[in-house]
């Protein structure tokens, strides 16, 4: 359920070295994925996780999106307190 306006604050945006190298290698900007995340397009998460994310936008819990970027799954996680959003590979969690 993507909306035209942001559903929550991203806080500080950070990425692991692995994700940064991956994005740089393929000349990909993170912005489109951050926009999808903050507007409720959770990418490739199971339906129950999507519902949990929808609730989290209202109740303040952690939010997790998953996107395939240049052949690799990348997670975007916004912490419950909305202080930081991290881009990372699932193996880095």
Phi and psi in radians as a Rosetta constraint file:
Dihedral C 1 N 2 CA 2 C 2 CIRCULARHARMONIC -1.442 0.35
Dihedral N 2 CA 2 C 2 N 3 CIRCULARHARMONIC 2.403 0.35
Dihedral C 2 N 3 CA 3 C 3 CIRCULARHARMONIC -1.999 0.35
Dihedral N 3 CA 3 C 3 N 4 CIRCULARHARMONIC 2.783 0.35
Dihedral C 3 N 4 CA 4 C 4 CIRCULARHARMONIC -1.299 0.35
Dihedral N 4 CA 4 C 4 N 5 CIRCULARHARMONIC -0.322 0.35
Dihedral C 4 N 5 CA 5 C 5 CIRCULARHARMONIC -2.059 0.35
Dihedral N 5 CA 5 C 5 N 6 CIRCULARHARMONIC 2.708 0.35
Dihedral C 5 N 6 CA 6 C 6 CIRCULARHARMONIC -1.038 0.35
Dihedral N 6 CA 6 C 6 N 7 CIRCULARHARMONIC 2.484 0.35
Dihedral C 6 N 7 CA 7 C 7 CIRCULARHARMONIC -1.663 0.35
Dihedral N 7 CA 7 C 7 N 8 CIRCULARHARMONIC -0.294 0.35
Dihedral C 7 N 8 CA 8 C 8 CIRCULARHARMONIC -2.838 0.35
Dihedral N 8 CA 8 C 8 N 9 CIRCULARHARMONIC 2.940 0.35
Dihedral C 8 N 9 CA 9 C 9 CIRCULARHARMONIC -1.459 0.35
Dihedral N 9 CA 9 C 9 N 10 CIRCULARHARMONIC 2.477 0.35
Dihedral C 9 N 10 CA 10 C 10 CIRCULARHARMONIC -1.473 0.35
Dihedral N 10 CA 10 C 10 N 11 CIRCULARHARMONIC -0.393 0.35
Dihedral C 10 N 11 CA 11 C 11 CIRCULARHARMONIC 1.204 0.35
Dihedral N 11 CA 11 C 11 N 12 CIRCULARHARMONIC -2.693 0.35
Dihedral C 11 N 12 CA 12 C 12 CIRCULARHARMONIC -1.257 0.35
Dihedral N 12 CA 12 C 12 N 13 CIRCULARHARMONIC 2.398 0.35
Dihedral C 12 N 13 CA 13 C 13 CIRCULARHARMONIC -1.802 0.35
Dihedral N 13 CA 13 C 13 N 14 CIRCULARHARMONIC 2.168 0.35
Dihedral C 13 N 14 CA 14 C 14 CIRCULARHARMONIC -2.314 0.35
Dihedral N 14 CA 14 C 14 N 15 CIRCULARHARMONIC 2.808 0.35
Dihedral C 14 N 15 CA 15 C 15 CIRCULARHARMONIC -2.503 0.35
Dihedral N 15 CA 15 C 15 N 16 CIRCULARHARMONIC 2.620 0.35
Dihedral C 15 N 16 CA 16 C 16 CIRCULARHARMONIC -1.247 0.35
Dihedral N 16 CA 16 C 16 N 17 CIRCULARHARMONIC 2.802 0.35
Dihedral C 16 N 17 CA 17 C 17 CIRCULARHARMONIC -1.038 0.35
Dihedral N 17 CA 17 C 17 N 18 CIRCULARHARMONIC -0.676 0.35
Dihedral C 17 N 18 CA 18 C 18 CIRCULARHARMONIC -1.059 0.35
Dihedral N 18 CA 18 C 18 N 19 CIRCULARHARMONIC -0.796 0.35
Dihedral C 18 N 19 CA 19 C 19 CIRCULARHARMONIC -1.185 0.35
Dihedral N 19 CA 19 C 19 N 20 CIRCULARHARMONIC -0.742 0.35
Dihedral C 19 N 20 CA 20 C 20 CIRCULARHARMONIC -1.013 0.35
Dihedral N 20 CA 20 C 20 N 21 CIRCULARHARMONIC -0.800 0.35
Dihedral C 20 N 21 CA 21 C 21 CIRCULARHARMONIC -1.083 0.35
Dihedral N 21 CA 21 C 21 N 22 CIRCULARHARMONIC -0.713 0.35
Dihedral C 21 N 22 CA 22 C 22 CIRCULARHARMONIC -1.089 0.35
Dihedral N 22 CA 22 C 22 N 23 CIRCULARHARMONIC -0.834 0.35
Dihedral C 22 N 23 CA 23 C 23 CIRCULARHARMONIC -1.096 0.35
Dihedral N 23 CA 23 C 23 N 24 CIRCULARHARMONIC -0.773 0.35
Dihedral C 23 N 24 CA 24 C 24 CIRCULARHARMONIC -1.091 0.35
Dihedral N 24 CA 24 C 24 N 25 CIRCULARHARMONIC -0.763 0.35
Dihedral C 24 N 25 CA 25 C 25 CIRCULARHARMONIC -0.993 0.35
Dihedral N 25 CA 25 C 25 N 26 CIRCULARHARMONIC -0.654 0.35
Dihedral C 25 N 26 CA 26 C 26 CIRCULARHARMONIC -1.782 0.35
Dihedral N 26 CA 26 C 26 N 27 CIRCULARHARMONIC 0.094 0.35
Dihedral C 26 N 27 CA 27 C 27 CIRCULARHARMONIC 1.101 0.35
Dihedral N 27 CA 27 C 27 N 28 CIRCULARHARMONIC 0.663 0.35
Dihedral C 27 N 28 CA 28 C 28 CIRCULARHARMONIC -1.850 0.35
Dihedral N 28 CA 28 C 28 N 29 CIRCULARHARMONIC 2.341 0.35
Dihedral C 28 N 29 CA 29 C 29 CIRCULARHARMONIC -1.559 0.35
Dihedral N 29 CA 29 C 29 N 30 CIRCULARHARMONIC 2.545 0.35
Dihedral C 29 N 30 CA 30 C 30 CIRCULARHARMONIC -1.375 0.35
Dihedral N 30 CA 30 C 30 N 31 CIRCULARHARMONIC -0.345 0.35
Dihedral C 30 N 31 CA 31 C 31 CIRCULARHARMONIC -0.893 0.35
Dihedral N 31 CA 31 C 31 N 32 CIRCULARHARMONIC -0.816 0.35
Dihedral C 31 N 32 CA 32 C 32 CIRCULARHARMONIC -1.060 0.35
Dihedral N 32 CA 32 C 32 N 33 CIRCULARHARMONIC -0.611 0.35
Dihedral C 32 N 33 CA 33 C 33 CIRCULARHARMONIC -1.296 0.35
Dihedral N 33 CA 33 C 33 N 34 CIRCULARHARMONIC -0.643 0.35
Dihedral C 33 N 34 CA 34 C 34 CIRCULARHARMONIC -1.124 0.35
Dihedral N 34 CA 34 C 34 N 35 CIRCULARHARMONIC -0.712 0.35
Dihedral C 34 N 35 CA 35 C 35 CIRCULARHARMONIC -1.107 0.35
Dihedral N 35 CA 35 C 35 N 36 CIRCULARHARMONIC -0.747 0.35
Dihedral C 35 N 36 CA 36 C 36 CIRCULARHARMONIC -1.057 0.35
Dihedral N 36 CA 36 C 36 N 37 CIRCULARHARMONIC -0.828 0.35
Dihedral C 36 N 37 CA 37 C 37 CIRCULARHARMONIC -0.996 0.35
Dihedral N 37 CA 37 C 37 N 38 CIRCULARHARMONIC -0.905 0.35
Dihedral C 37 N 38 CA 38 C 38 CIRCULARHARMONIC -1.265 0.35
Dihedral N 38 CA 38 C 38 N 39 CIRCULARHARMONIC -0.267 0.35
Dihedral C 38 N 39 CA 39 C 39 CIRCULARHARMONIC -1.788 0.35
Dihedral N 39 CA 39 C 39 N 40 CIRCULARHARMONIC 0.095 0.35
Dihedral C 39 N 40 CA 40 C 40 CIRCULARHARMONIC 1.665 0.35
Dihedral N 40 CA 40 C 40 N 41 CIRCULARHARMONIC 0.187 0.35
Dihedral C 40 N 41 CA 41 C 41 CIRCULARHARMONIC -1.614 0.35
Dihedral N 41 CA 41 C 41 N 42 CIRCULARHARMONIC 1.724 0.35
Dihedral C 41 N 42 CA 42 C 42 CIRCULARHARMONIC -1.441 0.35
Dihedral N 42 CA 42 C 42 N 43 CIRCULARHARMONIC 0.004 0.35
Dihedral C 42 N 43 CA 43 C 43 CIRCULARHARMONIC 1.288 0.35
Dihedral N 43 CA 43 C 43 N 44 CIRCULARHARMONIC -2.332 0.35
Dihedral C 43 N 44 CA 44 C 44 CIRCULARHARMONIC -1.761 0.35
Dihedral N 44 CA 44 C 44 N 45 CIRCULARHARMONIC 1.172 0.35
Dihedral C 44 N 45 CA 45 C 45 CIRCULARHARMONIC -1.969 0.35
Dihedral N 45 CA 45 C 45 N 46 CIRCULARHARMONIC 2.671 0.35
Dihedral C 45 N 46 CA 46 C 46 CIRCULARHARMONIC -1.065 0.35
Dihedral N 46 CA 46 C 46 N 47 CIRCULARHARMONIC 2.688 0.35
Dihedral C 46 N 47 CA 47 C 47 CIRCULARHARMONIC -0.926 0.35
Dihedral N 47 CA 47 C 47 N 48 CIRCULARHARMONIC -0.683 0.35
Dihedral C 47 N 48 CA 48 C 48 CIRCULARHARMONIC -1.170 0.35
Dihedral N 48 CA 48 C 48 N 49 CIRCULARHARMONIC -0.573 0.35
Dihedral C 48 N 49 CA 49 C 49 CIRCULARHARMONIC -1.238 0.35
Dihedral N 49 CA 49 C 49 N 50 CIRCULARHARMONIC -0.648 0.35
Dihedral C 49 N 50 CA 50 C 50 CIRCULARHARMONIC -1.089 0.35
Dihedral N 50 CA 50 C 50 N 51 CIRCULARHARMONIC -0.740 0.35
Dihedral C 50 N 51 CA 51 C 51 CIRCULARHARMONIC -1.118 0.35
Dihedral N 51 CA 51 C 51 N 52 CIRCULARHARMONIC -0.706 0.35
Dihedral C 51 N 52 CA 52 C 52 CIRCULARHARMONIC -1.105 0.35
Dihedral N 52 CA 52 C 52 N 53 CIRCULARHARMONIC -0.691 0.35
Dihedral C 52 N 53 CA 53 C 53 CIRCULARHARMONIC -1.103 0.35
Dihedral N 53 CA 53 C 53 N 54 CIRCULARHARMONIC -0.759 0.35
Dihedral C 53 N 54 CA 54 C 54 CIRCULARHARMONIC -1.014 0.35
Dihedral N 54 CA 54 C 54 N 55 CIRCULARHARMONIC -0.770 0.35
Dihedral C 54 N 55 CA 55 C 55 CIRCULARHARMONIC -1.133 0.35
Dihedral N 55 CA 55 C 55 N 56 CIRCULARHARMONIC -0.698 0.35
Dihedral C 55 N 56 CA 56 C 56 CIRCULARHARMONIC -1.099 0.35
Dihedral N 56 CA 56 C 56 N 57 CIRCULARHARMONIC -0.521 0.35
Dihedral C 56 N 57 CA 57 C 57 CIRCULARHARMONIC -1.150 0.35
Dihedral N 57 CA 57 C 57 N 58 CIRCULARHARMONIC -0.440 0.35
Dihedral C 57 N 58 CA 58 C 58 CIRCULARHARMONIC -1.694 0.35
Dihedral N 58 CA 58 C 58 N 59 CIRCULARHARMONIC -0.563 0.35
Dihedral C 58 N 59 CA 59 C 59 CIRCULARHARMONIC -1.797 0.35
Dihedral N 59 CA 59 C 59 N 60 CIRCULARHARMONIC -0.150 0.35
Dihedral C 59 N 60 CA 60 C 60 CIRCULARHARMONIC 1.499 0.35
Dihedral N 60 CA 60 C 60 N 61 CIRCULARHARMONIC 0.427 0.35
Dihedral C 60 N 61 CA 61 C 61 CIRCULARHARMONIC -1.565 0.35
Dihedral N 61 CA 61 C 61 N 62 CIRCULARHARMONIC 3.052 0.35
Dihedral C 61 N 62 CA 62 C 62 CIRCULARHARMONIC -1.146 0.35
Dihedral N 62 CA 62 C 62 N 63 CIRCULARHARMONIC 2.555 0.35
Dihedral C 62 N 63 CA 63 C 63 CIRCULARHARMONIC -2.130 0.35
Dihedral N 63 CA 63 C 63 N 64 CIRCULARHARMONIC 2.301 0.35
Dihedral C 63 N 64 CA 64 C 64 CIRCULARHARMONIC -2.210 0.35
Dihedral N 64 CA 64 C 64 N 65 CIRCULARHARMONIC 2.171 0.35
Dihedral C 64 N 65 CA 65 C 65 CIRCULARHARMONIC -2.020 0.35
Dihedral N 65 CA 65 C 65 N 66 CIRCULARHARMONIC 2.746 0.35
Dihedral C 65 N 66 CA 66 C 66 CIRCULARHARMONIC -2.414 0.35
Dihedral N 66 CA 66 C 66 N 67 CIRCULARHARMONIC 2.198 0.35
Dihedral C 66 N 67 CA 67 C 67 CIRCULARHARMONIC -2.292 0.35
Dihedral N 67 CA 67 C 67 N 68 CIRCULARHARMONIC 2.528 0.35
Dihedral C 67 N 68 CA 68 C 68 CIRCULARHARMONIC -1.552 0.35
Dihedral N 68 CA 68 C 68 N 69 CIRCULARHARMONIC 2.106 0.35
Dihedral C 68 N 69 CA 69 C 69 CIRCULARHARMONIC -2.162 0.35
Dihedral N 69 CA 69 C 69 N 70 CIRCULARHARMONIC 1.978 0.35
Dihedral C 69 N 70 CA 70 C 70 CIRCULARHARMONIC 0.877 0.35
Dihedral N 70 CA 70 C 70 N 71 CIRCULARHARMONIC 0.815 0.35
Dihedral C 70 N 71 CA 71 C 71 CIRCULARHARMONIC 1.456 0.35
Dihedral N 71 CA 71 C 71 N 72 CIRCULARHARMONIC 0.050 0.35
Dihedral C 71 N 72 CA 72 C 72 CIRCULARHARMONIC -2.200 0.35
Dihedral N 72 CA 72 C 72 N 73 CIRCULARHARMONIC 2.457 0.35
Dihedral C 72 N 73 CA 73 C 73 CIRCULARHARMONIC -1.343 0.35
Dihedral N 73 CA 73 C 73 N 74 CIRCULARHARMONIC 2.261 0.35
Dihedral C 73 N 74 CA 74 C 74 CIRCULARHARMONIC -2.171 0.35
Dihedral N 74 CA 74 C 74 N 75 CIRCULARHARMONIC 2.287 0.35
Dihedral C 74 N 75 CA 75 C 75 CIRCULARHARMONIC -1.680 0.35
Dihedral N 75 CA 75 C 75 N 76 CIRCULARHARMONIC 2.506 0.35
Dihedral C 75 N 76 CA 76 C 76 CIRCULARHARMONIC -2.026 0.35
Dihedral N 76 CA 76 C 76 N 77 CIRCULARHARMONIC 2.137 0.35
Dihedral C 76 N 77 CA 77 C 77 CIRCULARHARMONIC -2.138 0.35
Dihedral N 77 CA 77 C 77 N 78 CIRCULARHARMONIC 2.122 0.35
Dihedral C 77 N 78 CA 78 C 78 CIRCULARHARMONIC -1.805 0.35
Dihedral N 78 CA 78 C 78 N 79 CIRCULARHARMONIC 2.175 0.35
Dihedral C 78 N 79 CA 79 C 79 CIRCULARHARMONIC -1.171 0.35
Dihedral N 79 CA 79 C 79 N 80 CIRCULARHARMONIC 2.741 0.35
Dihedral C 79 N 80 CA 80 C 80 CIRCULARHARMONIC -1.004 0.35
Dihedral N 80 CA 80 C 80 N 81 CIRCULARHARMONIC -0.631 0.35
Dihedral C 80 N 81 CA 81 C 81 CIRCULARHARMONIC -1.467 0.35
Dihedral N 81 CA 81 C 81 N 82 CIRCULARHARMONIC 0.032 0.35
Dihedral C 81 N 82 CA 82 C 82 CIRCULARHARMONIC 1.082 0.35
Dihedral N 82 CA 82 C 82 N 83 CIRCULARHARMONIC 0.437 0.35
Dihedral C 82 N 83 CA 83 C 83 CIRCULARHARMONIC -1.432 0.35
Dihedral N 83 CA 83 C 83 N 84 CIRCULARHARMONIC -0.461 0.35
Dihedral C 83 N 84 CA 84 C 84 CIRCULARHARMONIC -2.690 0.35
Dihedral N 84 CA 84 C 84 N 85 CIRCULARHARMONIC 2.538 0.35
Dihedral C 84 N 85 CA 85 C 85 CIRCULARHARMONIC -2.106 0.35
Dihedral N 85 CA 85 C 85 N 86 CIRCULARHARMONIC 2.249 0.35
Dihedral C 85 N 86 CA 86 C 86 CIRCULARHARMONIC -2.030 0.35
Dihedral N 86 CA 86 C 86 N 87 CIRCULARHARMONIC 2.360 0.35
Dihedral C 86 N 87 CA 87 C 87 CIRCULARHARMONIC -1.756 0.35
Dihedral N 87 CA 87 C 87 N 88 CIRCULARHARMONIC 2.206 0.35
Dihedral C 87 N 88 CA 88 C 88 CIRCULARHARMONIC -2.702 0.35
Dihedral N 88 CA 88 C 88 N 89 CIRCULARHARMONIC 2.776 0.35
Dihedral C 88 N 89 CA 89 C 89 CIRCULARHARMONIC -1.405 0.35
Dihedral N 89 CA 89 C 89 N 90 CIRCULARHARMONIC 2.559 0.35
Dihedral C 89 N 90 CA 90 C 90 CIRCULARHARMONIC -0.920 0.35
Dihedral N 90 CA 90 C 90 N 91 CIRCULARHARMONIC -0.609 0.35
Dihedral C 90 N 91 CA 91 C 91 CIRCULARHARMONIC -1.183 0.35
Dihedral N 91 CA 91 C 91 N 92 CIRCULARHARMONIC -0.249 0.35
Dihedral C 91 N 92 CA 92 C 92 CIRCULARHARMONIC -1.645 0.35
Dihedral N 92 CA 92 C 92 N 93 CIRCULARHARMONIC -0.015 0.35
